[in-house]
C-alpha cells in the first residue's frame, strides 16, 4: 500500500469512529441513559443532554464537547 492510501484509510476509520461516538451520544441523550467513559485517568458517568448538532466543534467528539461545557460552568 502506498503512503497516501494508508492515510486515506486511517482518515476514513477515524471519521467512522467519530460518527459512532456522535450517534451513541445522541441516542443516550434521547433515552436519558448514562454513559461511562474513561478520560484522563478517571472513570466518569455522564448523562448527555440532547443537542441538535454536536459535531460543530471539537472535531465531532461529543465527549470533549461535554467536558468543555462542564468546565465552562
Secondary structure, DSSP 8 states (H G I E B T S, - for coil): --HHHHHHHHHHHHHHHHHHHHHHHHHHHHHT-EEEEEETTEEEEEE----S-S-SSGGG-HHHHHHHHHHH-
